[in-house]
């Protein structure tokens, strides 16, 4: 959403809250509870949603076009103006009395973007006797870059160091033609799990290296490149060394990463927190879980960036695996959201809006998992707006689908599923079907075949590009890139 609409609607609360914070103090390492003067505006916003006023969603434009100012979607009934007034603005007073929040009514799904058509597997990376795993992709000045790993045997393994391996790099400038530009020797014994672009346009590949003599935990390693073909080791000041598939997301006010810090007691588990960077190179820790008698009470498990800020999911470490949502406009100050507290969840951005997939514990092996999707315009206030029943796949026994993860690009959200109830392979779930949605509520299966594990989604011109492990036409243990035309 453009800034003028954002300030008039939900997001004004987050910006106003942050504006009142002292600028000469370091950010708290814990998320702040929301004060209750936010509720009148939330209630008014719920009225707007319930009468169908809706939210106008923008669509990412082709390269070279200038975005026009978005116009609000005409409501089905007379509109209600929700311009913020002084009496409605949040304060940080610690004496605000709590008011029980009402159970949210289901929201109307936002308008759905027309789904891409004509899916084609444009390239596959596979070799007999070896295994490939995709790591992630990113849009940069010269197209799209994707990274992954090639293993010298067909099995990656579940725990501990992998077999011999090497990071791989693939480039495209049109989405259709891809080149393997992996440098010789540089990425040997490195697993590449992600890639992003710094503020000065430099590519940074995120890798993991295993020090077998020291521990069975990998350490983070980073490589940088200006052209995508020549890579050198990089040092990111402040970024922790210990990690397991670390992730970095790029937002309107910098970068946020999930990182692990080893505990004081080597027998304890490492705990995940959040780091922020203004340029993608120097990092500061900005969120850390509260400590309990037996260690941290929770840890960050995922973070996503949208047009207006960041949303992270935090899971309890107490054994119940419940999750909660925290949000930030600048990536440094985090506020507790009024979202669901599901067993587990996944979140994705849709421009300035957010979609959360919340699933209940799978109790009946004869049915797939029931997935509820939630909508938020600011990452703080969430309303349920869709429910989807996943299916069953017979691989010698009935195996129910459960959600695997969410990724997004522009208005599109892609969800993949895995097979549960003992249908996995050791601690690894079998990937299964992938789905796509133009609004986060209505889902259609993608024609990739099974198994398909989605690792990244990007937009290049009028093409939607999906990076996946497996799928129809891809040999077992291969990586595929799929492309479709955006209407």
N, C-alpha and C positions, 0 to 999 in steps of 0.2 A: 504494500500500500504506500502511496506517496506520503511524505511527511505531514502535509496539511490534513489529510484524512486521518492519518495515524494519531495526530494530536487531538483531533476532535472525537475520535472513537476510543477504543479500549486502551491503546498504548500510552495515552497521556499519563496514566497512573504510574507506570513504571518510570517514565522520564521525569515526572515531577518528584517522585520519591528520590531518585538518584540526585536530582538537582539540589535537594535539601541536605544531602550528606556533606559533611565537612570535606573540603578538598585537600586539607593539609594532613589528613590522617590516612594511614595505610588501610586498605580494605580488610574487613574481618575475614578470617579464614573459615568462618561458618556462615551458612545462609541465614538471613534475617527473617523472622516471622513477619507476616503482613499485619499491619494495624487495621482495625475494623472500620475506620472511615472509608475504606475502599468499598464496603458492601453496598451503599446506596447506588453507586455508579454501576456495580456489577448487577444489581437488581434491575436497574433501568436498561442495561444492555441486554439482559435476558428477555425483557419485554420486546425490545427491538427484534431479537432473533425470533421470538415466538410468533410475532405477527408477520414474519416473512420479509422484513426489511432487508436482511441478508448483508453480505459483505461483497463488494466488488473485488474480484480476483484478477490480478494482472497476469499476462502471459509473456514469457521471455521472448524478445524480438529477435529476428535474424540479425546476424552480424552486419554492422554498418547502419542499421536503422536507428532513428532517434525515438526514444519512448515518448509517447504522448501522455498528457495528464489523464489519469483514469477518472471516469465518471461513475458515481454511485449507481448500483443496479436499482432500477425503479422498483419500489415496493408494491406488493399486491394490495396493501391498504394504505391509508394516509400515514405518512412517516412521522416519527417522533424524534425531535432534535435532542441530542444528548451532548450538547456543548458543555465542557467542564467549567464549573464556577468555583469560586474560592471555597464555598461551603462543601463542595464535593471533592476537593483535592486532598490527597493523602497527607498525613503528618507522620512524624516519627515519635510521637508522644508515647512514652512507656505506660501511661495511665489509661490508655483507651480500653474501655470495657468490652470484653468479647461478647459477640452476639451469635447464637447458634445459626449456622447457615442452613438454608432450606435445601432439600434434595433437588438437584437440578432437573428441569424438564428436558426431554430430548430436543436437540436442535435440528433445524432443517439443514440438510447437507448443502454446502456451497455449490454454486453452478459448476458442472463438470466440464472440463476441457475435452474437446474431441480427441479420441484416442488415436495414436499413430497407426498407420496401416502399411501393409506390405512388408512384414518382417522377413529379413534375409540374414542368414549366417554368412557374413562376408569373409571371415577368416577363422581358422582354428589352429591352435598350437598344440601339437602332440607328437610323441615319438614312441616307437615300440620299445617296451621294457622300461620306460621312464614315466614320471608323473609330473604334471604341471599343476600349479595352483595360482589362481589370480589373486593379486593383492589389493588393487584399487586403481582409480583413474582420476585425472584432473584436467580441466580446461586451462590452456595457456595461450600465449600470443600467437603461436604457430599451429594451433589445432588442439588435439587431445593426446595426452600421454597416459599409457597404462603400464603397470608394473606387476610382476609376479615372481614365481620361483620355479625352477626346474630341478627335480630330484633324480638322482642316478638310478633309483629303483622305483617300482610301481607303488610302493608303500611309503607314505610320509611317516607313519608311526603315530602313536597317541601321546605318550609321555616321553620326556627327555629329548636329547638332541636328535635331529633327523639324520638320515643317511646323507652321503655326499650331495651337495646342492650348490646352486648358483642363482643369484638374482637375475631377472630378465626385464628388458625395457622394450616397449613397443610404441611407435609413433604413427600418427595420421594427421594429414592436413585437410582431409575432406570427409572422414568417417568411413569411406569405402576401402581405400588402399592403405594397408598397414605395413610397416617395416620393423623388423627385429633389429634394434640398434644396440644390443647389449655389448658393452665394452669388454675387451679381452682381459681376463684376470682380475679386474677391479672388484667384481662382485662375487668372487668365489667364496663359498661357505657363508654366504649372507642370504637370509630370507627377506625379500622385499614385501612389505605388508601395506604400504601406502605411499602416497606422493601428494605434494602440495606446492603452491607457488608463493614465494615471499613477496613483500611489498615492492621490491625492486625488480621483480620479474624472474628471479632465479628459481630454478626447479630444485626441490629438496625431496629426495627419496628416503623413506623411513624403512629401516631394516632391523633385523635381529641377528645377533651372532651368539654362538654358544661357546662358553668357556668350560669345557668338560672337566678340566682339572679343578676348577673353583667350585662349581655347583651345577645343579640341573636347571638353573634358571637362565634364560637368555638375557643379554644386555642390548640396549638400544644402540644402533649405529646409524649414522646419517651420511648421505652423499649429496653433493650439489653439482649443478650443471647449468650453463647458460644456453646451450643449444640442444640438450637432450641426448647427445651422443658421447660427449666427453665428461666423465664423472670423476670427482675427487672427494676424499673424505671431508666431512664438515663437522664443526663443533658448534652446537647450539647451547650457548651459555645459559645455565640455570635449568636445562631440561634434565630430568633424572635419567640415570643410566639403566636402571632395572625396568623391564617392561614385558608385557605379553600382548602382542598385536596392538601397540600404542596407536592412538588415533589423533589426528589434528584436523580441525575444521576452520574454515575461513569465513568471517562475518563482516559486518559493516564497520566495526571498530576494532579490528585486529583478528587475532587467532586465539583459539582455546584448544588445549590438549588434555587428554587423560594420561596420567603418568603414575607409576608405582614407586614408592619409596620403601626400601628394606626396613624392617622393624628393628628395634633395639635388641630384641632377643631373636637370634637367628632361627629358633624353632617356631616362631610365630609367622603367620602369613603376612606378606606385604599388603599394603592398603593403597587404594587408588584415590587420588585427588585430582584437582583441576589446576592447570597452569594457563597463564595468559601472556600473549606477546603482541606488541604493537607492530612489529615488522616481520615476524616469523623466524627471527634469529635469537633474540634475547628473551628469556622466559622468567616469569615470576609465579610462584605458587599463590593461588588466590582463593582456593576452597579446600578445606580439610575436614574430615568427619569428626564429630564429637567423640571424645574418648570415654569408654566405660571401664568398669572394674577389670574386665578381662580383655581389654583392647578396644579398638574402634568399633562403634556401634553400626556403622554402615560404610559404603564406599561407592564412588561414582562408577557406573558401568557403561554409560554412553553419553555422548554430547553431540548436538547438531547445531548448525548455524542457519539463520534465515535472514531475510532482508532487514529486519529490525533488531536482531539480537541473537541470543543463544538460549537453548533449553538443554538441560541435562537430566538424566535419570539416576537416582541414587537408590541402591538396594540395601536392605538390612543385612547385617552379618550374623543375626541371631539365630538363623536357621529357618525362618519362615519365608525368606526370599521375597518379602513384600517390597514394593518400590514406591518412590514418591518423586515428584517433579520439582525442580528448582529452575529459575529463569534469571537472565541478566540482559540488560540493554548494552552494557559496555564490556562484558566478559570478565569484569573484576568484582563487582558487587552482586551477590546472588541472593535472590529472594525466594522464600518458600511459596510454591504455587498451591492453588486450591483444586488440584487435580485429583484423579482417582488414586487409590493406594492398592494397586492390583498385586496379584501373585508375582507377576513379572510383566514387562512392557517393552515396547519399541516406539521410538518417536522419529518423525521426519518433518521437514519444513516444506511449505508450499508458498514460496515468496515470503510475504510477511505473516503468513498464517501457519498453523501447526496441526499435525495429525498424530494422534497417539493410538497405537493398537494395544489393547488390554485383553489378556486372555485368562480365563478361569482354569483352575486345576482340572486336568483331564481325568474324569472319573469312570467313563464308560468306554471300554476299548472297542465297542461296536460302532462308535460314532467318532467323527473327527472333532477337532477342537472348535469351540464357539469363540469367535473373535469379536470383541466390541471395539469400534473406533470412536475416538473422541476428537472434538474440534476446539481450537483456541485461536483467538486473534492476537494474543499477546504472550502466550506461554504460561500465563498465570491462572486464568479462568477457563475451565474446561467443561464442555457439555457433550454428552453422548449423542451420536448422530448416525450410527450404523451398526448392524450386527450381521456377521457372516458365519455360516457353518462350513467348516472345511470337511473334506471327504475322507474316504477310506481307500487304501491301495492294497491289493492282494499280491504279496510276494511269497506265497506259500503259506501265509497266515495273514489275517486281517490287520493291517497296520494303519492306525489313524494319523492323519496329518495334524501337525502342530506348527505354529508360526515359527519361522526361522529368523527373520529380520526384515527391516524396512530400509530402503534407500530412495532418494528422490532427486529430481532435476526439474526446475521450472514448476509447472502445475502437476506434474506426474509423480505418482508414488508407486513403487514396485515392492511387492512383498514376496518372499519365498517361504516355502514350507519344508519341514523335515518330517521324518516318520518316527513316531514315538512308541511307547509301550513295548520295549524290548526288541524293537525292529532295527535298532541302531547296531553299529559295529563297534563293540567295546564301549568307549566313552564318546564315540563319534556317531552322530546321527546321519542316516542316509538323507541326502538332499532329495527333494521331490519336485513339486510343481511350483512355478512362479506365476504371480498374478500382477495385474496393473490396474490402476485407478486414475481417473481424471479429476477426482475430488476427495479421495480418501475414504469414501463411504461405499461406493459401488465398484465391485471388483470383477475383472474378467481374467480367465487364465491366458497366459502367454503361450504361443505355439512353439515353445522351445523343446518340448518333450521332457522326459525325465531320465536321469536326475538333472536338475538345474539349480545351482547355488549362485545367487546373484551377489557380485562383489562391488559393483559400481554402476552408476548411470550418469550420462552427460548429454548435453545438447550442443550441437555444432551446426549452425545455420538452421535448416529445416529438417534436421535429422536427430532422432533420439537414439542414443548409443547405449547398449547394455553389455557389460563385461560379466561373463559367467563361467563357472566351472561346469563342464559337462554339457548335456543337451543333445538333441537329435543331430546326427551327422558328425558328432565329435567322438573320437575314440575314447574309451575309458581312460581316465587320468589326463584328459586334455582340457584346454581353455578355449572358449569360443567368444567371439564378438558379434553381436547381433545389431542390426540397424533397421530402422523404419522411418517413414516420412511423416512429419508432423503436418496435419491439415492446415 
